[in-house]
Amino acid sequence: MVGIRLIIIMAIVGGFIAYLADKMGSKIGKKKMSIFGLRPKHTSILLTVTSGTIIAVLTIGVMAVSSQSARTALFGMDKLQRELKLLNAEKEGAIMALDAAKGRVEEQNKKISELDAKMQDSMRENDAMEAKLAEVNSMYSKAQEELTALTESKEQLTSEITELEKTTDALRKGIINMREGQVYYRAGEVVYAGVMRGGLKHDANVAQVNWLLQNANEAALERLGMQQKEEPLQAIWLSRGVVNNAVNALDKSKGNLFFRVRTVANIIVGELAVCEIEMFENQFIYPDGTLIYSADYDLHDGSATHDNLLMGFLSQINHQAVQAGVLPDPLSGKVGNMDAATMIETSNAIRRINGAFTIKAYAKGDITTAGPVRLRLEVIPKDHKSEANE
């Protein structure tokens, strides 16, 4: 808009001045006026040149007055060129500085990337260390728990030892009438045995084991010829772990278990009988009436006497029963005892035959792992006339 306005103004001013110059030139030509002694023709030329100059000057003046840009272009061009050169120089410097800054930024980015990688490595190492620390803390907690358990066990064992010493002293005082150094239990001897029911609750199982230990203690006191007084006497000792194992076995068992309380060493009079507990599944070995063993004999060959023959037969029965699963006595190795009357009657039956015969042994009642093996014997001569002995 400014440029169009300037053009219009310049056109109007130029036209006005040309008009005036034309009028003046006409008047001068008509009147044949002379300036500075010049001829009219030359005066007209001078006036035309002067008017053109005035037009140019007025045009430039109007432009200078009307537009800041025109004034700057007319009078400040040198300054603008100097400023332009300065700005170009500053631009080049800025470009160089920008390039340098870009280089530094790239270096910084590389360093940042390296630092990021190191930081990731450090974080992974830190995670690994934290995992190891957690593992160490867990191990430490377990060690603390084990230490606490060991401390409690130690205190319990110390308490048991103290009670054991007190009981031993009381037992020694109660048997002063017996000879010092006498062995009243041999190593491995059964103090007491019994069948415990499985499948019961924990409290009932604890009661069963306590009943077993109480009867074993009474059996040991009876062996010593002592009786319980107002203050209970203790003749046997078992570790807490052995007792707990027995209770745990009952807790896990669905069937009956056979328990035997046995000494672990020779026990001298005046000492507590240190014992252990053996546990076996009490299975049915021989139902009532089962034929356990049968053997043929002939007295005519004279190889054995009646008593020796019968003892050998009973020894074979003992061997068969042990192989079948009946527990023998740890010291004698026997699984049952034959009363004297049955032995005499069977021996007499053999003498009456005095020839070839067969002896058969049947289970007298159900026989389990716990035993004992009770027998019903039959002596059958070769003519099949049988004589039975129970």
Secondary structure as the mmCIF struct_conf table of DSSP 4:
data_model
#
loop_
_struct_conf.conf_type_id
_struct_conf.id
_struct_conf.beg_label_comp_id
_struct_conf.beg_label_asym_id
_struct_conf.beg_label_seq_id
_struct_conf.end_label_comp_id
_struct_conf.end_label_asym_id
_struct_conf.end_label_seq_id
HELX_RH_AL_P HELX_RH_AL_P1 VAL A 2 LYS A 31
TURN_TY1_P TURN_TY1_P1 LYS A 32 LYS A 32
BEND BEND1 ILE A 35 ILE A 35
TURN_TY1_P TURN_TY1_P2 PHE A 36 GLY A 37
HELX_RH_AL_P HELX_RH_AL_P2 PRO A 40 SER A 66
HELX_RH_AL_P HELX_RH_AL_P3 GLN A 68 PHE A 75
BEND BEND2 GLY A 76 GLY A 76
HELX_RH_AL_P HELX_RH_AL_P4 MET A 77 GLY A 174
TURN_TY1_P TURN_TY1_P3 ILE A 175 ASN A 177
BEND BEND3 MET A 178 MET A 178
HELX_LH_PP_P HELX_LH_PP_P1 ARG A 179 ARG A 179
TURN_TY1_P TURN_TY1_P4 GLU A 180 GLY A 181
STRN STRN1 VAL A 183 TYR A 185
TURN_TY1_P TURN_TY1_P5 ALA A 187 GLY A 188
STRN STRN2 VAL A 190 MET A 196
BEND BEND4 GLY A 199 GLY A 199
HELX_RH_AL_P HELX_RH_AL_P5 HIS A 202 LEU A 224
TURN_TY1_P TURN_TY1_P6 GLY A 225 GLY A 225
BEND BEND5 GLU A 230 GLU A 231
HELX_LH_PP_P HELX_LH_PP_P2 PRO A 232 LEU A 233
STRN STRN3 ILE A 236 TRP A 237
HELX_RH_AL_P HELX_RH_AL_P6 ARG A 240 LYS A 252
BEND BEND6 LYS A 254 GLY A 255
STRN STRN4 LEU A 257 THR A 263
BEND BEND7 VAL A 264 ALA A 265
STRN STRN5 ILE A 267 ILE A 268
TURN_TY1_P TURN_TY1_P7 VAL A 269 GLY A 270
BEND BEND8 GLU A 271 GLU A 271
STRN STRN6 ALA A 273 GLU A 281
STRN STRN7 PHE A 284 TYR A 286
TURN_TY1_P TURN_TY1_P8 ASP A 288 GLY A 289
STRN STRN8 LEU A 291 ASP A 298
HELX_RH_3T_P HELX_RH_3T_P1 LEU A 299 ASP A 301
BEND BEND9 ALA A 304 ALA A 304
HELX_RH_AL_P HELX_RH_AL_P7 HIS A 306 ALA A 324
TURN_TY1_P TURN_TY1_P9 GLY A 325 GLY A 325
HELX_LH_PP_P HELX_LH_PP_P3 VAL A 326 ASP A 329
TURN_TY1_P TURN_TY1_P10 PRO A 330 SER A 332
BEND BEND10 VAL A 335 VAL A 335
HELX_RH_AL_P HELX_RH_AL_P8 ALA A 340 ILE A 353
BEND BEND11 GLY A 355 GLY A 355
STRN STRN9 ALA A 356 ALA A 363
BEND BEND12 LYS A 364 GLY A 365
STRN STRN10 ILE A 367 THR A 368
TURN_TY1_P TURN_TY1_P11 THR A 369 ALA A 370
STRN STRN11 LEU A 375 PRO A 381
TURN_TY1_P TURN_TY1_P12 LYS A 382 ASP A 383
STRN STRN12 GLU A 387 ASN A 389
#
